[in-house]
Amino acid sequence: MKASLNIEQLDGLLAEACSKINCAAGDAAGVGAENDARFKRILADALVRVWNARAIIHGLRPDLKPQFALEAETDPASHEAYMHACILAHQLATDGNSVNAAEALIGFANSTTSSYFAAAAREKAASYSGEV
């Protein structure tokens, strides 16, 4: 019988699940009809449920809450602007315009007061521009 995971290990597995579900959602365009959003809705629901499980853990162990979540709570405007920049960049890249995708993220990074979200945007921009 396998030993039970400690709370840190469990949170780590749930974080990995969130990441993988998020990646799957980004690649979901290849599943089913292009106008069928059912698959993406299912993935979004799964992501919310896994994140809700993590929220229970973070209620017990606030020290395990990831930096992006802490930053989003303390600076919701920057988090929202970051999400909009990411969505725009994803749309631009999907349309084959990686240069403008990277520029959208760099523009956000240069305008935000959040050092965390600026760094995350620059990292994503580098991946669109081929630097990573």
DSSP file with accessible surface (Angstrom, degrees, kcal/mol):
  #  RESIDUE AA STRUCTURE BP1 BP2  ACC     N-H-->O    O-->H-N    N-H-->O    O-->H-N    TCO  KAPPA ALPHA  PHI   PSI    X-CA   Y-CA   Z-CA
    1    1 A M              0   0  239      0, 0.0     2,-0.2     0, 0.0     0, 0.0   0.000 360.0 360.0 360.0 134.1    0.0    0.0    0.0
    2    2 A K        -     0   0  177      1,-0.1     3,-0.1     3,-0.0     2,-0.0  -0.483 360.0-113.1 -74.0 138.7    1.3    3.4   -1.0
    3    3 A A        -     0   0   83     -2,-0.2    -1,-0.1     1,-0.1     2,-0.1  -0.358  38.5 -98.3 -68.5 148.7    2.0    5.9    1.8
    4    4 A S        -     0   0  121      1,-0.1     2,-0.2    -2,-0.0    -1,-0.1  -0.390  38.5-113.7 -66.6 145.5   -0.2    9.0    2.0
    5    5 A L        -     0   0   69      1,-0.1     2,-0.1    -3,-0.1    -1,-0.1  -0.499  27.0-119.5 -75.4 148.7    1.2   12.1    0.5
    6    6 A N     >  -     0   0   74     -2,-0.2     4,-2.4     1,-0.1     5,-0.2  -0.388  34.1-100.1 -80.3 170.5    2.0   15.0    2.8
    7    7 A I  H  > S+     0   0   48      1,-0.2     4,-2.5     2,-0.2     5,-0.2   0.862 122.3  53.6 -64.5 -34.3    0.1   18.3    2.2
    8    8 A E  H  > S+     0   0   80      2,-0.2     4,-2.2     1,-0.2    -1,-0.2   0.924 110.7  46.6 -65.3 -42.6    3.0   19.9    0.3
    9    9 A Q  H  > S+     0   0   98      2,-0.2     4,-2.4     1,-0.2    -2,-0.2   0.909 112.2  50.4 -65.9 -41.3    3.2   16.9   -2.1
   10   10 A L  H  X S+     0   0   74     -4,-2.4     4,-2.4     2,-0.2    -2,-0.2   0.932 110.5  48.9 -63.2 -44.5   -0.5   17.0   -2.6
   11   11 A D  H  X S+     0   0   12     -4,-2.5     4,-2.5     1,-0.2    -1,-0.2   0.907 110.0  53.1 -61.6 -39.7   -0.5   20.7   -3.4
   12   12 A G  H  X S+     0   0   38     -4,-2.2     4,-2.3     2,-0.2    -2,-0.2   0.910 109.0  48.3 -62.0 -42.1    2.4   20.1   -5.8
   13   13 A L  H  X S+     0   0   88     -4,-2.4     4,-2.3     2,-0.2    -1,-0.2   0.907 112.2  48.9 -64.6 -40.8    0.4   17.4   -7.7
   14   14 A L  H  X S+     0   0   34     -4,-2.4     4,-2.5     2,-0.2    -2,-0.2   0.889 109.4  52.5 -67.5 -36.0   -2.6   19.7   -7.8
   15   15 A A  H  X S+     0   0   32     -4,-2.5     4,-2.3     2,-0.2    -2,-0.2   0.923 109.9  49.0 -63.7 -42.0   -0.5   22.5   -9.1
   16   16 A E  H  X S+     0   0   97     -4,-2.3     4,-2.6     2,-0.2    -2,-0.2   0.908 109.7  52.1 -63.3 -40.6    0.9   20.2  -11.8
   17   17 A A  H  X S+     0   0   34     -4,-2.3     4,-2.8     2,-0.2     5,-0.3   0.929 108.4  50.9 -61.9 -43.4   -2.7   19.2  -12.7
   18   18 A C  H  X S+     0   0   14     -4,-2.5     4,-2.5     1,-0.2    -2,-0.2   0.931 111.4  48.2 -58.8 -45.4   -3.7   22.9  -13.0
   19   19 A S  H  X S+     0   0   69     -4,-2.3     4,-2.3     1,-0.2    -2,-0.2   0.927 113.4  45.9 -62.3 -44.8   -0.8   23.5  -15.4
   20   20 A K  H  X S+     0   0  128     -4,-2.6     4,-2.4     2,-0.2    -1,-0.2   0.894 112.7  49.4 -69.9 -38.1   -1.5   20.5  -17.5
   21   21 A I  H  X S+     0   0   32     -4,-2.8     4,-2.6    -5,-0.2    -1,-0.2   0.919 110.4  52.1 -65.8 -40.1   -5.2   21.2  -17.8
   22   22 A N  H  X S+     0   0   96     -4,-2.5     4,-1.9    -5,-0.3    -2,-0.2   0.924 110.6  47.7 -61.6 -42.8   -4.4   24.8  -18.7
   23   23 A C  H  X S+     0   0   76     -4,-2.3     4,-1.5     1,-0.2    -1,-0.2   0.915 110.6  51.9 -63.6 -42.6   -2.1   23.5  -21.5
   24   24 A A  H  < S+     0   0   41     -4,-2.4     4,-0.3     1,-0.2     3,-0.3   0.909 107.8  52.0 -61.6 -41.0   -4.7   21.1  -22.7
   25   25 A A  H >< S+     0   0   27     -4,-2.6     3,-1.1     1,-0.2    -1,-0.2   0.894 106.8  53.6 -63.5 -38.2   -7.3   24.0  -22.8
   26   26 A G  H 3< S+     0   0   33     -4,-1.9     3,-0.3     1,-0.3    -1,-0.2   0.813 114.5  41.3 -64.6 -30.0   -4.8   26.0  -24.9
   27   27 A D  T >< S+     0   0  128     -4,-1.5     3,-1.4    -3,-0.3    -1,-0.3   0.328  84.6 104.4 -97.6   7.4   -4.5   23.1  -27.4
   28   28 A A  G X   +     0   0    5     -3,-1.1     3,-2.3    -4,-0.3    -1,-0.2   0.633  54.2  86.3 -69.9 -12.1   -8.2   22.3  -27.4
   29   29 A A  G 3  S+     0   0   64     -3,-0.3    -1,-0.3     1,-0.3     7,-0.1   0.791  83.2  60.8 -60.1 -24.7   -8.9   23.8  -30.8
   30   30 A G  G <  S+     0   0   75     -3,-1.4     2,-0.6     4,-0.0    -1,-0.3   0.453  88.4  87.7 -82.1   1.9   -7.9   20.6  -32.4
   31   31 A V  S <  S-     0   0   67     -3,-2.3     8,-0.2     2,-0.1     5,-0.1  -0.886  96.5 -32.8-108.1 122.1  -10.6   18.6  -30.6
   32   32 A G  S    S-     0   0   60     -2,-0.6     2,-0.0     7,-0.1     5,-0.0  -0.078 108.9 -13.3  70.4-171.6  -14.1   18.4  -32.3
   33   33 A A    >   -     0   0   57      1,-0.1     3,-1.8     2,-0.1    -2,-0.1  -0.340  67.0-121.0 -63.1 144.6  -15.7   21.0  -34.4
   34   34 A E  T 3  S+     0   0  188      1,-0.3    -1,-0.1    -4,-0.1    -3,-0.1   0.820 112.9  47.6 -60.9 -29.4  -14.0   24.4  -34.3
   35   35 A N  T 3  S+     0   0  145      2,-0.0     2,-0.8     1,-0.0    -1,-0.3   0.440  86.9 103.1 -92.4   2.8  -17.2   26.1  -33.0
   36   36 A D    <   +     0   0   74     -3,-1.8     3,-0.3     1,-0.1     4,-0.3  -0.764  42.1 175.7 -89.7 110.7  -17.9   23.4  -30.4
   37   37 A A     >  +     0   0   44     -2,-0.8     4,-2.4     1,-0.2     5,-0.2   0.418  52.9 100.5 -94.1   2.6  -16.8   24.9  -27.0
   38   38 A R  H  > S+     0   0  152      1,-0.2     4,-2.2     2,-0.2    -1,-0.2   0.902  81.4  49.9 -56.6 -45.6  -18.0   21.9  -25.0
   39   39 A F  H  > S+     0   0   75     -3,-0.3     4,-2.3     1,-0.2    -1,-0.2   0.932 111.5  48.2 -60.9 -45.6  -14.6   20.4  -24.6
   40   40 A K  H  > S+     0   0  103     -4,-0.3     4,-2.7     1,-0.2    -1,-0.2   0.876 109.4  53.7 -64.0 -37.8  -13.1   23.7  -23.4
   41   41 A R  H  X S+     0   0  155     -4,-2.4     4,-2.5     2,-0.2    -1,-0.2   0.906 108.1  50.3 -63.0 -39.8  -16.0   24.2  -20.9
   42   42 A I  H  X S+     0   0   88     -4,-2.2     4,-2.4    -5,-0.2    -2,-0.2   0.932 112.4  46.8 -64.1 -43.3  -15.2   20.7  -19.5
   43   43 A L  H  X S+     0   0   24     -4,-2.3     4,-2.6     2,-0.2    -2,-0.2   0.910 111.2  51.6 -65.7 -39.7  -11.5   21.6  -19.1
   44   44 A A  H  X S+     0   0   53     -4,-2.7     4,-2.5     1,-0.2    -2,-0.2   0.918 110.0  49.6 -62.9 -41.2  -12.4   25.0  -17.6
   45   45 A D  H  X S+     0   0   82     -4,-2.5     4,-2.5     1,-0.2    -2,-0.2   0.919 110.6  50.1 -62.7 -42.7  -14.7   23.2  -15.1
   46   46 A A  H  X S+     0   0   33     -4,-2.4     4,-2.6     1,-0.2     5,-0.2   0.921 110.0  50.7 -62.3 -42.2  -11.9   20.7  -14.2
   47   47 A L  H  X S+     0   0   49     -4,-2.6     4,-2.7     1,-0.2    -2,-0.2   0.930 110.6  48.7 -62.2 -44.0   -9.4   23.6  -13.7
   48   48 A V  H  X S+     0   0   80     -4,-2.5     4,-2.6     1,-0.2    -1,-0.2   0.926 111.7  49.7 -62.2 -43.2  -11.8   25.4  -11.4
   49   49 A R  H  X S+     0   0  162     -4,-2.5     4,-1.8     2,-0.2    -2,-0.2   0.917 112.2  46.6 -65.1 -41.0  -12.4   22.2   -9.4
   50   50 A V  H  X S+     0   0   28     -4,-2.6     4,-2.2     2,-0.2    -1,-0.2   0.927 112.9  49.9 -67.0 -41.8   -8.7   21.5   -9.0
   51   51 A W  H  X S+     0   0   73     -4,-2.7     4,-2.4    -5,-0.2    -2,-0.2   0.903 107.7  54.3 -63.5 -37.4   -8.1   25.1   -8.0
   52   52 A N  H  X S+     0   0   91     -4,-2.6     4,-1.5     2,-0.2    -1,-0.2   0.888 106.6  51.8 -62.9 -36.8  -10.9   24.8   -5.4
   53   53 A A  H  X S+     0   0   38     -4,-1.8     4,-1.7     1,-0.2    -1,-0.2   0.920 109.6  49.6 -64.3 -41.2   -9.2   21.8   -4.0
   54   54 A R  H  X S+     0   0   15     -4,-2.2     4,-3.2     1,-0.2    -2,-0.2   0.878 104.3  59.1 -64.5 -36.2   -5.9   23.8   -3.7
   55   55 A A  H  X S+     0   0   47     -4,-2.4     4,-1.7     1,-0.2    -1,-0.2   0.879 103.2  52.5 -61.3 -35.6   -7.9   26.6   -2.0
   56   56 A I  H  X S+     0   0  120     -4,-1.5     4,-1.4     2,-0.2    -1,-0.2   0.942 111.4  46.2 -63.4 -45.9   -8.8   24.2    0.7
   57   57 A I  H  X S+     0   0   11     -4,-1.7     4,-2.8     1,-0.2     3,-0.5   0.931 111.2  51.8 -61.4 -44.2   -5.2   23.2    1.2
   58   58 A H  H  < S+     0   0    7     -4,-3.2    -1,-0.2     1,-0.3    -2,-0.2   0.792 103.7  58.6 -68.0 -24.9   -4.1   26.9    1.1
   59   59 A G  H  < S+     0   0   62     -4,-1.7    -1,-0.3    -5,-0.2    -2,-0.2   0.863 113.9  37.9 -67.0 -34.9   -6.7   27.6    3.8
   60   60 A L  H  < S+     0   0  123     -4,-1.4    -2,-0.2    -3,-0.5    -1,-0.2   0.825 134.2  24.0 -81.1 -35.5   -4.9   25.1    6.0
   61   61 A R    ><  +     0   0   69     -4,-2.8     3,-2.2    -5,-0.2     4,-0.3  -0.719  63.2 176.3-134.2  79.7   -1.5   26.1    4.9
   62   62 A P  G >  S+     0   0   89      0, 0.0     3,-1.6     0, 0.0    -1,-0.1   0.779  77.5  71.4 -57.7 -24.1   -1.4   29.7    3.6
   63   63 A D  G 3  S+     0   0  107      1,-0.3    -5,-0.1    -3,-0.1    -2,-0.0   0.680  91.6  59.2 -67.1 -14.6    2.4   29.4    3.1
   64   64 A L  G <  S+     0   0   32     -3,-2.2    -1,-0.3    -7,-0.1    -6,-0.1   0.554  75.2 116.9 -89.8  -7.7    1.8   27.0    0.2
   65   65 A K  S <  S-     0   0   52     -3,-1.6     5,-0.0    -4,-0.3   -10,-0.0  -0.406  72.6-113.8 -63.8 130.2   -0.2   29.6   -1.8
   66   66 A P    >>  -     0   0   25      0, 0.0     4,-2.0     0, 0.0     3,-0.6  -0.261  18.9-114.7 -68.0 154.8    1.6   30.4   -5.0
   67   67 A Q  H 3> S+     0   0  103      1,-0.2     4,-2.9     2,-0.2     5,-0.2   0.865 113.8  57.1 -57.4 -40.4    3.1   33.8   -5.6
   68   68 A F  H 3> S+     0   0   76      1,-0.2     4,-2.4     2,-0.2    -1,-0.2   0.888 107.4  49.1 -62.7 -34.3    0.8   34.6   -8.6
   69   69 A A  H <> S+     0   0    8     -3,-0.6     4,-1.9     2,-0.2    -1,-0.2   0.913 111.8  48.0 -70.4 -41.0   -2.3   34.0   -6.3
   70   70 A L  H  X S+     0   0   66     -4,-2.0     4,-2.0     2,-0.2    -2,-0.2   0.930 114.1  47.2 -62.0 -44.4   -0.9   36.2   -3.6
   71   71 A E  H  X S+     0   0   30     -4,-2.9     4,-2.4     1,-0.2    -2,-0.2   0.894 109.6  53.3 -65.5 -39.8   -0.1   38.9   -6.2
   72   72 A A  H  < S+     0   0   19     -4,-2.4    -1,-0.2    -5,-0.2    -2,-0.2   0.869 110.0  48.8 -63.6 -36.2   -3.6   38.6   -7.8
   73   73 A E  H  < S+     0   0  119     -4,-1.9    -1,-0.2     1,-0.2    -2,-0.2   0.880 116.9  40.3 -70.2 -38.9   -5.2   39.1   -4.4
   74   74 A T  H  < S+     0   0  111     -4,-2.0    -2,-0.2     1,-0.2    -1,-0.2   0.750 130.8  25.8 -83.6 -23.5   -3.1   42.2   -3.5
   75   75 A D     X  +     0   0   36     -4,-2.4     4,-2.0    -5,-0.2     3,-0.3  -0.548  65.3 163.9-139.0  70.9   -3.2   43.7   -7.0
   76   76 A P  H  > S+     0   0   80      0, 0.0     4,-2.7     0, 0.0     5,-0.2   0.828  75.4  58.9 -62.8 -30.2   -6.3   42.6   -8.8
   77   77 A A  H  > S+     0   0   69      2,-0.2     4,-2.5     1,-0.2     5,-0.2   0.928 107.6  45.7 -65.2 -42.8   -6.1   45.3  -11.5
   78   78 A S  H  > S+     0   0   10     -3,-0.3     4,-2.6     2,-0.2    -1,-0.2   0.897 112.2  52.1 -66.1 -38.0   -2.7   44.1  -12.6
   79   79 A H  H  X S+     0   0   59     -4,-2.0     4,-2.6     2,-0.2    -2,-0.2   0.942 110.8  47.1 -63.1 -45.5   -3.8   40.5  -12.6
   80   80 A E  H  X S+     0   0  117     -4,-2.7     4,-2.4     1,-0.2    -2,-0.2   0.926 112.9  48.5 -62.8 -43.2   -6.8   41.4  -14.8
   81   81 A A  H  X S+     0   0   42     -4,-2.5     4,-2.4     1,-0.2    -1,-0.2   0.899 110.9  51.8 -64.4 -38.0   -4.7   43.4  -17.2
   82   82 A Y  H  X S+     0   0   28     -4,-2.6     4,-2.6     2,-0.2    -2,-0.2   0.931 109.1  49.8 -62.6 -44.7   -2.2   40.6  -17.3
   83   83 A M  H  X S+     0   0   81     -4,-2.6     4,-2.5     1,-0.2    -2,-0.2   0.919 110.8  49.5 -62.4 -42.0   -4.9   38.1  -18.2
   84   84 A H  H  X S+     0   0  111     -4,-2.4     4,-2.6     1,-0.2    -1,-0.2   0.915 111.1  49.5 -62.8 -42.3   -6.2   40.4  -20.9
   85   85 A A  H  X S+     0   0   12     -4,-2.4     4,-2.7     1,-0.2    -2,-0.2   0.904 111.2  49.8 -63.6 -39.2   -2.7   40.7  -22.4
   86   86 A C  H  X S+     0   0   19     -4,-2.6     4,-2.6     2,-0.2    -2,-0.2   0.907 111.1  48.6 -65.8 -41.9   -2.3   36.9  -22.3
   87   87 A I  H  X S+     0   0   89     -4,-2.5     4,-2.5     2,-0.2    -2,-0.2   0.939 113.4  47.1 -64.3 -45.3   -5.6   36.4  -24.1
   88   88 A L  H  X S+     0   0   82     -4,-2.6     4,-2.7     1,-0.2     5,-0.2   0.937 112.7  49.4 -60.7 -46.5   -4.7   38.9  -26.7
   89   89 A A  H  X S+     0   0    0     -4,-2.7     4,-2.8     1,-0.2     5,-0.2   0.914 110.3  50.6 -61.3 -41.8   -1.3   37.5  -27.2
   90   90 A H  H  X S+     0   0   84     -4,-2.6     4,-2.6     2,-0.2    -1,-0.2   0.925 111.4  48.3 -62.4 -44.0   -2.7   34.0  -27.5
   91   91 A Q  H  X S+     0   0  108     -4,-2.5     4,-1.8     2,-0.2    -2,-0.2   0.923 112.8  48.1 -62.5 -44.3   -5.2   35.1  -30.1
   92   92 A L  H  <>S+     0   0   38     -4,-2.7     5,-3.0     2,-0.2    -2,-0.2   0.924 113.2  47.2 -62.5 -44.4   -2.5   36.9  -32.1
   93   93 A A  H ><5S+     0   0   23     -4,-2.8     3,-1.9     3,-0.2     5,-0.2   0.898 108.7  54.7 -65.0 -39.6   -0.2   33.9  -32.0
   94   94 A T  H 3<5S+     0   0   95     -4,-2.6    -1,-0.2     1,-0.3    -2,-0.2   0.864 106.2  53.0 -61.5 -33.7   -3.0   31.6  -33.0
   95   95 A D  T 3<5S-     0   0  134     -4,-1.8    -1,-0.3    -5,-0.2    -2,-0.2   0.344 127.5-102.5 -82.3   5.6   -3.5   33.9  -36.0
   96   96 A G  T < 5S+     0   0   64     -3,-1.9     2,-0.6    -5,-0.1    -3,-0.2   0.636  88.5 121.0  85.9  15.4    0.2   33.5  -36.9
   97   97 A N     >< +     0   0   59     -5,-3.0     4,-1.8    -6,-0.2    -3,-0.1  -0.543  20.7 154.1-112.8  67.6    1.3   36.9  -35.5
   98   98 A S  H  >  +     0   0   50     -2,-0.6     4,-2.6    -5,-0.2     5,-0.2   0.815  69.8  60.3 -64.9 -32.4    3.8   35.9  -32.9
   99   99 A V  H  > S+     0   0   93      1,-0.2     4,-2.3     2,-0.2    -1,-0.2   0.950 109.2  41.6 -62.6 -48.5    5.7   39.2  -33.1
  100  100 A N  H  > S+     0   0   65      2,-0.2     4,-2.4     1,-0.2    -1,-0.2   0.832 111.2  58.1 -68.8 -29.4    2.6   41.3  -32.2
  101  101 A A  H  X S+     0   0    0     -4,-1.8     4,-1.7     2,-0.2    -2,-0.2   0.952 109.4  43.9 -61.9 -47.2    1.8   38.7  -29.5
  102  102 A A  H  X S+     0   0    9     -4,-2.6     4,-2.6     1,-0.2    -2,-0.2   0.914 112.5  52.8 -63.4 -41.3    5.2   39.3  -27.9
  103  103 A E  H  X S+     0   0  117     -4,-2.3     4,-2.7     1,-0.2    -1,-0.2   0.873 105.2  54.8 -63.9 -36.6    4.8   43.1  -28.3
  104  104 A A  H  X S+     0   0   25     -4,-2.4     4,-1.9     2,-0.2    -1,-0.2   0.914 111.5  44.6 -62.9 -41.3    1.4   43.0  -26.5
  105  105 A L  H  X S+     0   0    0     -4,-1.7     4,-2.8     2,-0.2    -2,-0.2   0.902 113.0  49.4 -70.6 -40.6    2.9   41.2  -23.5
  106  106 A I  H  X S+     0   0   63     -4,-2.6     4,-2.5     2,-0.2    -2,-0.2   0.907 108.6  54.7 -64.9 -39.5    5.9   43.5  -23.4
  107  107 A G  H  X S+     0   0   39     -4,-2.7     4,-0.8     1,-0.2    -1,-0.2   0.922 110.9  45.1 -58.4 -44.6    3.6   46.5  -23.6
  108  108 A F  H >X S+     0   0   15     -4,-1.9     4,-1.4     1,-0.2     3,-1.2   0.947 111.3  53.0 -62.0 -48.0    1.7   45.2  -20.6
  109  109 A A  H 3< S+     0   0    4     -4,-2.8     3,-0.2     1,-0.3    -2,-0.2   0.875 109.4  49.2 -57.4 -37.9    5.0   44.4  -18.7
  110  110 A N  H 3< S+     0   0  108     -4,-2.5    -1,-0.3     1,-0.2    -2,-0.2   0.671 115.1  44.5 -75.9 -15.8    6.2   48.0  -19.3
  111  111 A S  H << S+     0   0   91     -3,-1.2    -2,-0.2    -4,-0.8    -1,-0.2   0.590  93.9  91.7-105.1 -11.1    3.0   49.5  -18.0
  112  112 A T     <  -     0   0   27     -4,-1.4   -34,-0.0    -3,-0.2    -4,-0.0  -0.486  59.8-149.9 -89.7 155.9    2.2   47.5  -14.9
  113  113 A T  S    S+     0   0  125     -2,-0.2     2,-0.7   -38,-0.0    -1,-0.1   0.497  74.4  97.9 -92.5  -7.8    3.2   48.2  -11.3
  114  114 A S     >  -     0   0    2      1,-0.2     4,-2.1   -39,-0.1     5,-0.2  -0.727  54.3-167.9 -87.1 114.4    3.4   44.5  -10.6
  115  115 A S  H  > S+     0   0   98     -2,-0.7     4,-2.2     2,-0.2     5,-0.2   0.877  88.3  53.3 -68.2 -33.6    6.9   43.1  -10.8
  116  116 A Y  H  > S+     0   0   81      2,-0.2     4,-2.3     1,-0.2    -1,-0.2   0.964 113.1  40.1 -66.0 -52.3    5.5   39.5  -10.7
  117  117 A F  H  > S+     0   0    3      1,-0.2     4,-2.5     2,-0.2    -1,-0.2   0.842 113.3  56.0 -69.3 -30.4    3.1   39.9  -13.6
  118  118 A A  H  X S+     0   0    7     -4,-2.1     4,-2.5     2,-0.2    -1,-0.2   0.941 109.8  45.8 -63.4 -44.5    5.6   42.0  -15.5
  119  119 A A  H  X S+     0   0   56     -4,-2.2     4,-2.3     1,-0.2    -2,-0.2   0.913 112.5  50.4 -64.7 -41.3    8.2   39.2  -15.2
  120  120 A A  H  X S+     0   0   17     -4,-2.3     4,-2.3     1,-0.2    -1,-0.2   0.913 111.2  49.1 -63.4 -40.9    5.6   36.6  -16.2
  121  121 A A  H  X S+     0   0    0     -4,-2.5     4,-2.8     2,-0.2    -2,-0.2   0.911 110.4  50.2 -65.8 -41.3    4.6   38.6  -19.2
  122  122 A R  H  X S+     0   0  108     -4,-2.5     4,-2.3     2,-0.2    -1,-0.2   0.890 109.8  51.3 -64.2 -37.4    8.2   39.0  -20.3
  123  123 A E  H  X S+     0   0  142     -4,-2.3     4,-1.6     2,-0.2    -2,-0.2   0.938 112.7  45.0 -65.0 -44.1    8.7   35.3  -20.0
  124  124 A K  H  X S+     0   0   80     -4,-2.3     4,-1.8     1,-0.2    -2,-0.2   0.904 111.1  54.1 -65.4 -40.9    5.6   34.6  -22.2
  125  125 A A  H  X S+     0   0    3     -4,-2.8     4,-2.1     1,-0.2     6,-0.2   0.907 105.5  53.8 -59.9 -41.4    6.7   37.2  -24.6
  126  126 A A  H  X>S+     0   0   13     -4,-2.3     5,-2.2     1,-0.2     6,-1.1   0.884 106.2  52.3 -61.7 -37.1   10.1   35.5  -25.0
  127  127 A S  H  <5S+     0   0   67     -4,-1.6     3,-0.5     1,-0.2    -1,-0.2   0.875 110.7  47.7 -68.7 -33.5    8.4   32.3  -25.8
  128  128 A Y  H  <5S+     0   0   54     -4,-1.8    -2,-0.2     1,-0.2    -1,-0.2   0.843 112.4  48.9 -73.1 -32.7    6.4   33.9  -28.6
  129  129 A S  H  <5S-     0   0   57     -4,-2.1    -1,-0.2    -5,-0.2    -2,-0.2   0.452 116.8-112.2 -88.8   0.5    9.4   35.7  -30.0
  130  130 A G  T  <5S+     0   0   61     -4,-0.5    -3,-0.2    -3,-0.5    -4,-0.1   0.574  84.0 120.4  85.1   9.7   11.5   32.5  -30.0
  131  131 A E      <       0   0  158     -5,-2.2    -4,-0.2    -6,-0.2    -5,-0.1   0.674 360.0 360.0 -79.9 -18.4   13.9   33.5  -27.3
  132  132 A V              0   0  132     -6,-1.1    -2,-0.0    -8,-0.1    -9,-0.0  -0.832 360.0 360.0-108.5 360.0   13.0   30.6  -25.0
